Amino acid sequence: MAHEASSKRDRDEAHLQGHWLLAKLGKKVLRPGGKKLTNWMIDNANPTNKRVVEFAPGLGITAAEILDRNPKTYTGVDQDPDAATATTLSTKQARLGIPTEVINGVASDTGLPAGSADLVVGEAMLTMQGEKGKAAIVSEANRILATGGRYAIHELLLTPNNVDQTVADNLRKALATTIKVNARPLTATEWSELLENNGFKVLSIKVAPMGLLQPKQMIEDEGPRVLKIMFNLARNPQARKRVLAMRKVFSENAQNLGAISIIAEKISDVKPAETAASEAPEPEASPKVTESKPQDSKPAADDPKANDSKAETPSKPAAPNEAAAPSKTAADKVVEPSKAETAKTTAPKATAHKATSTTAETEAAAPKVEASKKAEATPANSAQAGADTSKKPEDKKPEAAQDATPKKAVPKPHDPRTRNKKS
């Protein structure tokens, strides 16, 4: 039975997240920058007489430090029921009459009223989130804070600001393998931008080495408790193996790993990403644009060359209710005009076609000789006659009757063959 219990414990410790494994061994301070950076954060956030909300309080060590500064109220929000219970026990002796509550919930959706806090605190929890998770938690902090309230964070730092992307990716993979959490630390610039993009103004920043498992920092953080931690490691080979693997990753990447604390002030409200996307105005429909095919432009009605062309190939008159489309070139890309505008711009051309048809009918009633003379008339006179006829076709008289002076017949050229016969 003892062997089975030991095997189960080893399996559990092989899959435990790094911070819970350390807590099981007796470690209390689980922040990357240690107790010193946590105290700097609390002092600069100044929780005295403020409504304080802490995200992921864990074992309640920071909660006890906050209560020592006499806040107006304290509320812890942790999604792990065991952590919520631990925080409750840790704060029990430090309450000193201060209203204290620990709820089991998620930091991205606390359910707390908007503007109900003056200070929000979060340590070593944004690092464990992806890009969207980070933004959701910071947005929730903005929502529950009153304008002018402060947001204090203490997280894992990726350094320097211009760190090579390959180095950053390899580091994240190593952390995920050893601490069993997809840790995604950011650079100082990226942490600041995350806050600024969610309605905050950065007030102060402090960085420190990542000494979570370094002997010097462990002594500073834990004091005499270090002896108990070492004793537990000696008795548990599986836990010792994992802790040594974590320490190796931290040491090998010391030049790219650190701790950072930022104090920021809320300066504006921020809508959640989904709400902002749903309220975004739809783009207006662009006007219909047509590309005309290249074609020859039709000549104007008063152009002599145009009338000569009509005489050779009579154009079909436009229907009374139709209007010809204006000519376009291949380079033209314009908004399609309305039917009313098209009819207005093309009405003169349609009238010219109709007038030509009326003139042709009038000339058919005249004698053939006059029709022959009419064909020899100038194009300009023909177009003018057509325009006059279109105005009052019932009063129009044949052209032969209007012209009282007879025109001289054009002499026909002599045929040489006729001359030879006579001779």
Secondary structure, DSSP 8 states (H G I E B T S, - for coil): -HHHHHHHHHHHHHHS-HHHHHHHTT-----TTHHHHHHHHHHHH--TTSEEEEE--TTSHHHHHHHTT--SEEEEEES-HHHHHHHHHHHHTT-TT--EEEEE-BTTB----TT-EEEEEEESSSTTS-HHHHHHHHHHHHHHEEEEEEEEEEEEEE-STT--HHHHHHHHHHHHHHHSS----B-HHHHHHHHHTTTEEEEEEEEEE--TT-HHHHHHHHTTHHHHHHHHHHH-HHHHHHHHHHHHHHHHTTTTEEEEEEEEEE-S----HHHHHHTS--------EEE---------TT-HHHHHHHHHS------TT--------TT-EEE---HHHHHHHHHHHHHHHHHHHHHHHHHHHS-HHHHHHHHTS-HHHHHHHHHHHHH-TTT---HHHH--S----------HHHHHHH-
